[in-house]
Amino acid sequence: MARVLHIEDDPRNRLLVRKLLASDGHEVIDAADGLEGVRQAISARPDLVLVDLNIPGLDGYEVTLRLRTEASLKGVPIIAITAEGDRDTSYAVGCDGFLQKPIDARQFARQIASYLGGQREQMMSTPDVQGERLRQQSGRIVAHLEEKVAELTTANERLREMERLRTEFYRNLSHELATPLTPIVGYLRMLMDEELGETTKAQRKALRAMDDCIRRLRSTIDNLIDVTGLETGRMRFFNKDYDFLDTVRRAIAHHADAFAERRLTMLEELPRGPLPGYGDADRLGRAVAQLLDNAAKFTPEGGIVGIAVRPEETAYELIVADTGPGVADDRQERIFDPFFQVDGSPTRAHGGTGVGLAIARKIARGLGGDVRLLRDGATVEGMYLGGAAFSLTVAKRAPTVVVDAS
């Protein structure tokens, strides 16, 4: 029994050849275009290749020329099978046989057996004619390549334009959402502070629920704005004197309710302050918030989240570790990619858009530091936390001008 690779784009022809050769005891492998045919030939190591000359991707002549460069396929007969191709050109590029379509079903299996048995056909023309045939085919290949390069160039220009339009969409959407949200936040705050009159207990409960939803909406809008910075490679920083420890404490306090709701124990290893720095405290607060959001999201209910601040000579380090499932080895290199989801299925258990860690890293790098995954977990307050553990560092004095923090 022989293994035969049949490269043919017409499924009816593939089925006919399969039936004729399978009945003679051969294994048939199909490929619907030239590129797939080359891949199959290299991986499957067939005993014979049948190639239609008029196929998409690479045509049969180009496939033959390509396969003749593979040392592993040396001696494997390549048979052209076609209704329109040229016999002499087929031989010139390296084919060992030429079968005209429509094939003779009664003789086909016997013809294939003869090629497997060593039969080879050769071009009877002079060397000059053979060379001319090869030059003509080379010219067609160059024209084909030029056409493909032009198609790829056009496609690349379209992708660039789509990228520009997408960035504009993010920017415009963020602005359109943020504008009406401003008075909503203001009036809600006035209602909660009873500046517009006293409220009942039920009304205050409803207002708190609205305030929580608006905070989440605001966070999503801020992420959209930051995504624009990620897409363009630019993020604006407004540096001034601030207290690193105070910024971290405020981020922790903001997440206290979320941690309590999931019954998460929070371990804090914080030095005495102040920890003076020069940078963008608002941006830093958002980076810390992204790490805390991540820990709250993936730590099972009743678990532990540890937060440690460790001053260094020229930088401050924040450790956020948890007792969650951690990050699988095959995904550790991708979790900082924008829009990457550890579980991106429609039924995933966790919310979010997959940009939090990318934004946190972008901010940290803009402030002269970085965010990295600690592969072996971390110890906080003497307790080892073996889930996900992240280290965020920022320079005590951030760069004066940040153009690109990628």
N, C-alpha and C positions, 0 to 999 in steps of 0.2 A: 504494500500500500504506500502511495506517495502523498505528500502534502502539496497541494496546488493553491497558489494565491491567484485569485481572479480579480483584476482591477477593472471595474465596469460600472458606469453610472446608471444604466437601465436595469431596474429590478427584474424585469421579465427575462432579460438575457442572463442575468446572474442566476435566476432560478433554473433556467434550462440547462446551463452548464453544470450547475450543482447536481441536478438529477442525472445527467448523462455520466458524469465522472463518479458520483457516489455509487451508482449501480455497477461501476467497474471496480469498486473497492477503494477509491481515493478519498482523502480528506480535503475538503474545499474550504478555503478562507476567503471571505469577500471584503472588498474595499470599494467605496462608491466614488472616490476621487483620487487624483494623483498624489496629493500630500499624504492621505491616509494609506494609500498603497505603499509608499516609500516606508512609512512607519511600520506597517505590518510586515513588509519584507525583511526589514532589519531585525525586528523582534521575533518573528515566527520562523525565520530561516527555512523558507519553502524549498521543495525539490524542483519546482518549476513555477514560472510566473507567466500568466496570461494577462496581457494588457491591451485594452482598447486604446486606439490612438487618439480618439476624439473624446477626451474626458475633461471635466473641470479641474481647476487648481493648476496642476502641472499636466500637460498633455502626455500622451504615451511616449513620444520621442524624448521629452524631457525626463520622464520617469526612467526610461531605459538608460539614458546618459548618466543619471544620478546613481542608479543601481550598479552600473559598471564600475563605479569608483569604490564600491564596498568590497573590501578584501574578503569578508565573511561570505559573500555571495559569488565568489569567483567560481566559474564552472557551472553555475545554475542557469539552465536554459531560459531565455526570455522569448516568448512567442507573441508577436503582434497579431491581434484579432480585430478586424475592422471592416467597415463598408466603404470608407473613403480614403484611407491613408495610402501612402506611396510605398511600394515594396522595396525599391532600391534605397530610399531614405531610411527605412526601417532597418535594413541590413547595415547601412553606413553608421548608424548610431549605436549598433551593438545587438540588435535582435538576432536570434538564431533560427527563427521561422516566421512564416507569414500565412495567416489563415483569413480567407475572405468571408465576410458575412453576406447572406445568412449561412451559418455553418451547416454542414451535412451531418445530421444527427446520427446517421448509420455509420459514418466513417470517423466521427469526432474522437471517440474514446481510443480508437486504433491509432489515430494521428498523434494524440497526446502520448500514448504508450511508446511510439517510435521516437519522439523527442526525449522522453525519459530514458530510452534505451541508448541514446547517444547520437541520434540523427541531428545534423546541423546543416543549415543552408547558408550560402554565402552570396554576396553580390558579385555578379559576373563582369561588372564594368571595370575599366582601367583605373589605376590609382588616381589619375587626374579627375576622372568623373566622380570617383568616391570622395575626393577632396572637395570638389565643387558642391556635392550633396551636403557634406558636413558644413561647409561655409554658409550655404543657404539656410540650413537648419540653425546654425549659430546666430545668423541674422534674425531669424524669427524669434529665437529665444531672447535676444537683446530687446527686440521690439516688445515682446511680452513683458519683460522686466520693466521696461520704460512705462508701459501701461499700468503695471501694478504700482510702481513708484508714484505715478501721477494720482492713482486712486488713493493710496495711503496719504499723500500730501493733502489732498482734498478732505479726506476723513479727519486728519489731524487738525486742519483749520476749523472744521466744524466742531470738533471737540473743544478747541480753545475758545470758540465763540460761545459754546454751551457753558463752559466753565465761567466765562465772564458774566453771562446772563444769570447763572446760578448765584454767583457772588452778589450781583446787584439785587437779586431777589431776596437773599438773606438780609441785606442791608435795608431794603425798602420795607420788607415785612417787619423787621425789628422796629423800625421807626413808626410804622402804621399801628403796631400793637402797643408800643410804649406811650404814644401820644394820648389816646383815650384812657389809658390806665392811670395816668397821673391824677386827674380829678377824682377818679373812683377811689384811689388810695386816700386822697385828701379828705373827701367827704365821709368815707368810712371811719377814718380816724376821728373826725369831729363827732360822729354818732357814738363811737365807743367812748369818747371822753365826755359825752353828754353835753356838748356845747350847743347842740340843737334841741335840747330838751331831755328830760329824764326818760330812761328806758326801763322796761320790765325785765325780769329775770329771763324769760323766754326770748325776748328780743336781744339781750346781751349774749345769750348762747348762740343765737343765729348769727349775730355780728362776728363773734369769735370764729365760727365756722367759715364765714365769708372771708375773714382776714387770713385764715390759714390757706384757703384756696388762692387768694390773691398773692400771697407770698410765694406759693408754688408757681403761679403763673409768671410772677416777676422773675423768679429764678430761671424759668424756661426762656423768657425773653432775653435775659442777660446772657444765657448760653448761646442763643442765636447771634447776639452781637459778637460774642467771643469767637463763634464759629467763623464769622466773617474775617476776623483777625487771623484765624488759622488758615483759611482759604487763601488769603492774600499774602500770607507770610509776614504780616505786620500787626502789631498790637500796641496801642498807645499806653504809656505809663506816665503818671504824674507823681514824681518823687518828691518827698519832703521828710522831715524828721518824724519818727513814730516810735512806738514801743512794741517790739516783737511779741513779748509775753502778753501784753494787753490785747493785741490783735488775736492771738490764739485763744485767750480766755473768752473773748466775745463770741468767737466762732463756736466754742464749746457750749456756751450758755444758749446760743441760738438753736443748738441741736438737742438740748436737754429734753424737751418734750418728745421728740422723735425717739430718743433712746429709751425714755420711760415707757412709751407706748409699746415698745417691743420687749420691755423688761430686760434691757441690756445693762450689765454692770459696767461702769466706766472707771478705769484705773487711770489716775493722773500722777505723772511724775514731772512736776514743774518746779523749777528753781525759784528763788526769791528774785523779785524784780527790783527795779526796772531793767529791761534789756533794750537799750536804745539802738535805733538803726536809722538808716536813711534809705527810703524806697517808697513804693506805692502801697500803703497799708490796705486800701480798699481791694486792690488786686490780690494782695497776699491773703486777705480774709476770704476771698472767693476760692483761692487755691486750697486753703485749709478746709473750707466748707465742702469742696468736691471730695476730698479724702475722707471726711467724716460721713458724707452721704454714702460713699462707697462702702464704708465699714458698716453703717446702719443697715444698708440694703442687703448685704450678703452674709451678715452674721445671724445665725439661727436665733430665734426668740429664746431669751434666757441666757444668751452667751455673754462674752466679755470683749470689750474694746479697750485697748490701752493707748494712752497718749503721753508722749514724753517729749520734753524740750531740753536740748543739750547744746549749750553755748560752745562754740569752737573759737579758735584764735581770730579768724577773719570772717566767720560765718555763724549762722544759727541753724540748728537742725531740729526738725520736728519728725517724730516717729509716730505713725498711726498703725497699730497692729490689732488683729482680732482673732477669734477662735472659729471663724468660718471655714469653708472648705478649701480656701486658698485658690491658687491659679494653676491650672494644669500645665505641665511642662511644655506641651506643644502650642500653648497660647501665650506664654510669658513674653514672647518677643512682639506680640501684636496688640497687647492691651492698651498701649499708648497711641495706637493709630486712631485718628478721628473716625467715628461712626462704627468702630468695631464693637460687637457685642459678644460677650462670653457665651451667652445663649441668645441667638438672634432669631429663634423660631417665633411664629405668631403666638404660641402658647407659653412663652417664657414666663417664669415666675416673677421676674424683677422688672420694674419699669426703667425709664431712662432712655436717652437717645444715643448713648455710646460716645459722648464727647467729653465727659467729665475729667478723666485722667489725662486726655490730650490737652485740655485747657489748663489743668493744674501744672503739667510739665512746661507748657508754653510760658505761663506766668513765672514759674520758678526760674526758668532760664533767662527771662527778661529781667529778673532781679539778681542776676549773677550767680544762680545756683542750678538746681536740677531736681527732678523727682525720679526715683528709681525703686524698683521692686527688690525687697530683701528676700532672697530665695529661701533662706533658712529660718524665717520668722524673726521675732524679736522678743526681748525680755523687758517688761515694764513693771516697776515696783516689785522686782524680785520674782515675777511670774512669767513663765515662758508662754508666749502666744504663738501657736504654730500655724495659724491660718494665713491670710494675706497680710503682708507687712510692707509699708511704704515709708521711704525716707524722703522728706522734703527739705532741701537746704536753700538758703538765700544768703547772699553776701551782706555783711553788716552795712556796707555802703554799696548800694546798687549802682550800676553804670549810669552816668549822667544822661546819656542819650541812648535810647534803644530804637534802632531802626528795624532790625529783624531778630527775633528771639527764637527762630526755628532751630 
